[in-house]
Amino acid sequence: MTSQLDNSRATLRLFLNNHPEIKYVSPTDPEFSSLKIIYNQSVSVAPMAIVRPQTANDVAALVYFCVGSSIQFTIRSGGNNIYGLSCVQDALMIDLRDINYIEVDQTKSSVTVGGGVIVSNLLRELSKDGLVTPTGALGFLGIVGWSTYGGYGPIMSRYGLGVDNILAAKVVNAKGEVVVANKELLKGIRGAGGALGVIVELTVKVYPLGQVLAGMIIFDSQDITSTYKNFNAGYQALLEDGSVPLELGIYQFIMNAPHGRVFALALIAALGPVMMNTVEPKTIADHIDFIGTQVPQRAYGTCQTVSIRKLNEDATEILGRAFEKMPSSFGTSFGVHELRGLSAAPNSDSVFSSREPHFMLELISLVAKEEEVNESIEWATGLKNELLQMDPKNLLSGTYISVTQPGDVPLSKIYGPGSNFEALLGLKRRYDPQNAFSLAVPRLVEQ
Ligand SMILES: Cc1cc2nc3c(=O)[nH]c(=O)nc-3n(C[C@H](O)[C@H](O)[C@H](O)COP(=O)(O)OP(=O)(O)OC[C@H]3O[C@@H](n4cnc5c(N)ncnc54)[C@H](O)[C@@H]3O)c2cc1C
């Protein structure tokens, strides 16, 4: 008997007969298993097939076809949604990786990228012109997926979040048309990414910046609680008297290094006993490639998050104690992105919320070995629960969607406070009333 899935595949093949330029990879093709790989190895599902459009028009034809044939699809760019949402069992995976052009405008004030471009390729291309744009901390992230859901990264205090740097987008809408996003659609894209359409092209701001001082400082971590508490007491004091320049990007990171668990960050060496310091002049592209060597390239597990206003004594006490018990698996780690300066400034042209100075804590259980996942998640969940018991005045109600486990925090909180969530629901009703993009992040209609 022919299954629904076989029927869908047969319909797809008929459609592709008229679109030979779109590459088709079926589950029986040798490259299928490598092409379906995403960052999170715990998500072991098989899409119905993979299609690799070459142009915006190919994507438009695919969306038109899928909607007309009631075939569910996901969009895959960098493949780094932490919860594996770009690969869904039996859904068609539309893989944008071949739409990877990068064009710097003549005035060198913006760059236009195809929907499948990744961070490292963009930074390398920009560095040829002595330019930079804000990106995430790792080179393999998709630039569209990173920037359109918020976009936290090393130079955001000075230049803003990813969403703040988006100037324009070309989108395939729910009718399967390629359109230039108007002001209201752009507002939705700046925070809700692909929920309203497939972003086949994005134009973002760029800045002249050749080399920076960048690297990693590792503190003596034998007494990790004291080191961590002392650092943050000193850092908080510097923040409060306004002496931390916006040009300084710090990512606090507790990780299992070859010589044991350590507290690491970029710069401010004077606030703790330093064991290793690799800070030197380099390009941001080189720095990001180096950071990529410190994390598993593919991982099992998940990531949880809590956003807090201050890394005060209460918080650092809880954290310091948790670091002492942190499992030693490669990939179990803890990271802090700090929103201040431009990244914390309100932006009414975006539905991204949480616009106030704060620390976004990442409780990372993305480990290299599957058998080490449970212990890592147990540790991170315990830490999260303890953090949530802190003074409620120190807790933000919303969290960052890209590191929030689906279902953990309601979307109304993530896109609140204010009217951003209502605005987003209104945009969804207007631009995707039939929920063609039902499997996109965020899944708005399942609320
Ligand atoms: C190891 C690791 C480190 C990370 N570090 C950071 C960081 O430093 N800062 C930060 O802010 N985030 C970070 N993230 C989160 C990451 O930025 C988001 O998960 C992002 O959405 C990944 O985009 P992608 O294209 O790589 O992933 P994908 O899995 O390909 O895409 C995720 C989803 O985004 C949507 N999407 C992606 N591209 C498009 C498009 N062109 N059109 C329409 N929809 C699209 C789709 O719904 C897709 O399912 C990190 C994630 C991982 C795994």
PDBQT file of the ligand as one rigid body, heavy atoms in Angstrom, charges set to zero:
ROOT
HETATM    1  C1  LIG A 501      26.767  26.142  19.511  1.00  0.00    +0.000 C 
HETATM    2  C2  LIG A 501      25.809  27.294  19.362  1.00  0.00    +0.000 A 
HETATM    3  C3  LIG A 501      26.227  28.581  19.662  1.00  0.00    +0.000 A 
HETATM    4  C4  LIG A 501      25.342  29.654  19.546  1.00  0.00    +0.000 A 
HETATM    5  N1  LIG A 501      25.802  30.916  19.833  1.00  0.00    +0.000 NA
HETATM    6  C5  LIG A 501      24.953  31.969  19.729  1.00  0.00    +0.000 A 
HETATM    7  C6  LIG A 501      25.423  33.307  19.974  1.00  0.00    +0.000 A 
HETATM    8  O1  LIG A 501      26.596  33.548  20.239  1.00  0.00    +0.000 OA
HETATM    9  N2  LIG A 501      24.511  34.316  19.911  1.00  0.00    +0.000 N 
HETATM   10  C7  LIG A 501      23.200  34.090  19.578  1.00  0.00    +0.000 A 
HETATM   11  O2  LIG A 501      22.435  35.042  19.524  1.00  0.00    +0.000 OA
HETATM   12  N3  LIG A 501      22.754  32.844  19.297  1.00  0.00    +0.000 NA
HETATM   13  C8  LIG A 501      23.596  31.777  19.362  1.00  0.00    +0.000 A 
HETATM   14  N4  LIG A 501      23.134  30.527  19.066  1.00  0.00    +0.000 N 
HETATM   15  C9  LIG A 501      21.731  30.349  18.657  1.00  0.00    +0.000 C 
HETATM   16  C10 LIG A 501      21.620  30.492  17.122  1.00  0.00    +0.000 C 
HETATM   17  O3  LIG A 501      22.011  31.795  16.735  1.00  0.00    +0.000 OA
HETATM   18  C11 LIG A 501      20.173  30.282  16.661  1.00  0.00    +0.000 C 
HETATM   19  O4  LIG A 501      19.758  28.983  17.001  1.00  0.00    +0.000 OA
HETATM   20  C12 LIG A 501      20.001  30.508  15.163  1.00  0.00    +0.000 C 
HETATM   21  O5  LIG A 501      18.621  30.551  14.846  1.00  0.00    +0.000 OA
HETATM   22  C13 LIG A 501      20.695  29.450  14.334  1.00  0.00    +0.000 C 
HETATM   23  O6  LIG A 501      20.562  29.744  12.952  1.00  0.00    +0.000 OA
HETATM   24  P1  LIG A 501      21.055  28.677  11.880  1.00  0.00    +0.000 P 
HETATM   25  O7  LIG A 501      20.724  29.177  10.532  1.00  0.00    +0.000 OA
HETATM   26  O8  LIG A 501      22.445  28.335  12.176  1.00  0.00    +0.000 OA
HETATM   27  O9  LIG A 501      20.177  27.403  12.256  1.00  0.00    +0.000 OA
HETATM   28  P2  LIG A 501      18.985  26.637  11.527  1.00  0.00    +0.000 P 
HETATM   29  O10 LIG A 501      18.740  25.482  12.421  1.00  0.00    +0.000 OA
HETATM   30  O11 LIG A 501      19.298  26.370  10.106  1.00  0.00    +0.000 OA
HETATM   31  O12 LIG A 501      17.808  27.658  11.590  1.00  0.00    +0.000 OA
HETATM   32  C14 LIG A 501      16.988  27.763  12.747  1.00  0.00    +0.000 C 
HETATM   33  C15 LIG A 501      15.627  28.242  12.355  1.00  0.00    +0.000 C 
HETATM   34  O13 LIG A 501      15.718  29.605  11.987  1.00  0.00    +0.000 OA
HETATM   35  C16 LIG A 501      14.851  29.857  10.897  1.00  0.00    +0.000 C 
HETATM   36  N5  LIG A 501      15.662  30.282   9.769  1.00  0.00    +0.000 N 
HETATM   37  C17 LIG A 501      17.009  30.200   9.615  1.00  0.00    +0.000 A 
HETATM   38  N6  LIG A 501      17.380  30.772   8.460  1.00  0.00    +0.000 NA
HETATM   39  C18 LIG A 501      16.231  31.199   7.875  1.00  0.00    +0.000 A 
HETATM   40  C19 LIG A 501      15.951  31.888   6.661  1.00  0.00    +0.000 A 
HETATM   41  N7  LIG A 501      16.921  32.242   5.804  1.00  0.00    +0.000 N 
HETATM   42  N8  LIG A 501      14.651  32.184   6.386  1.00  0.00    +0.000 NA
HETATM   43  C20 LIG A 501      13.653  31.846   7.233  1.00  0.00    +0.000 A 
HETATM   44  N9  LIG A 501      13.866  31.200   8.383  1.00  0.00    +0.000 NA
HETATM   45  C21 LIG A 501      15.153  30.897   8.706  1.00  0.00    +0.000 A 
HETATM   46  C22 LIG A 501      14.081  28.584  10.615  1.00  0.00    +0.000 C 
HETATM   47  O14 LIG A 501      12.859  28.593  11.329  1.00  0.00    +0.000 OA
HETATM   48  C23 LIG A 501      15.022  27.530  11.155  1.00  0.00    +0.000 C 
HETATM   49  O15 LIG A 501      14.350  26.357  11.517  1.00  0.00    +0.000 OA
HETATM   50  C24 LIG A 501      23.997  29.431  19.144  1.00  0.00    +0.000 A 
HETATM   51  C25 LIG A 501      23.585  28.124  18.824  1.00  0.00    +0.000 A 
HETATM   52  C26 LIG A 501      24.478  27.070  18.924  1.00  0.00    +0.000 A 
HETATM   53  C27 LIG A 501      24.041  25.673  18.571  1.00  0.00    +0.000 C 
ENDROOT
TORSDOF 0
